[in-house]
Amino acid sequence: MSGGVGSDSDAGEYERFLDALAAGEGYYLACSNGHGWLPPRLVCPRCGERDLTERPLPEEGTVETYTIVSVATPSFVDEVPYATAIADFRNVRLTGLVKGGPPDAVEVGMVVEPDVGRSETTGERRLDLRPV
């Protein structure tokens, strides 16, 4: 469930995921054992199953942990300070920047919704989490 992509094919699948999320049709990939992952995935890393199906992404999740970044890498230099959080969306966890309020307002248990945002530094699209 990292944001990194390793190949052009992977990048295309991630872009397709972002397009679906922006259209209000977010999804995740799941195996028959209920393990959930964001694309791109060809196999469940947890159990090895290869038969993954698209399932609707829940509209809301809950922040499980977060960190406030004050010194960023060059890819995020124009965004400091910012909060990055991991949120539980039932069968899948999403990692994203929390946007829509000050970073120090983020807390464990906060309800968030996934959104597509743009990096202020690079202009690239990314997964954001917005407080509900």
Summary of the structure (lengths in Angstrom):
residues: 132
radius of gyration: 14.7
end to end distance: 22.2
largest distance: 41.6
contacts: 369
relative contact order: 0.19
helix: 18%
strand: 36%
